[in-house]
């Protein structure tokens, strides 16, 4: 990676809780993130409406090369869902 970490504090709200994952809506209309429950640290029972916080850096594209194998897997999954 070419750039140093510049950690940004982000906050959001839990909008969905499922058996294996949680959906988080970031404040400031920054989008939604779905993560496995195992990646979430909490001393509380997970419920919709709880506020979360995380530190995140900017996302950097590492190469201009397309991962053809991964791309084919995504396309195959889309076709199965149609």
N, C-alpha and C positions, 0 to 999 in steps of 0.2 A: 504494500500500500504506500502511496506517495505522500500522504498528508498525516500530520500528527492528529491525535485524538483531540477533539474539541467537544467535550461532553455537554449536552444540552439537557436540562431538566424538563421532562414532559409529564403532563398529568392527564388523566382520563377517567372515564366512568365504565364500570362493568355493565354491559348491556345484555349479555346472554350468559347463562351458566348451563352447561350440558354435562353428561357423565364424564367425558374425557377432555373437554376444552372450555375455554372462556373467551368471550368476545369483548373487546375493549374499544370504546369510541373515544378518540383523543379530543381534548378541548381545543378550541380554536379552529374547528373544521379541518383537522389534519388527517382525518381518515379513521379506519377501523383496523384492528389487528386481532387475529384469532391465534391463541396459543394453547398448548397442552397445559392442563392443570399442574403438571409436575414442574413447569417452569415458573410458577407463580408462588411467591413467598407470602404467607399470611398466617396470622395467629387467630383469624376469625373465620367463621363459616362463610363461604363465598355466596354472595347474593347480588342480584341486579341492583344497581344504584350505588354500590361501594366505590369510593374514589381510589384510584391507584396512582402511583408515581414511578417513573423510571428515568434513568439517564441514558441518553442515546447520542451517538455520533452521526455525522453525515454518512450517507451510503455512497460508496465509490464503485464504479464499474471497473473491474480488474483487467478486462481484455475485450477486444473487438471481435473475438471468435465466438461463434454460436456453438453451444453444446448440443450437437445434433441428436445424440441419444436421449437427452433429457427432453428436448423439443418433441421428438417422436412419441415419447411416453405421454406427454401432456396432450398431444393431438389424439392419441389412441383413447385416452381417458375421456376426452370431450365427445368422441364418436360413440363410446359406450353409453354415455349419459343421454344422448339424443334419441 
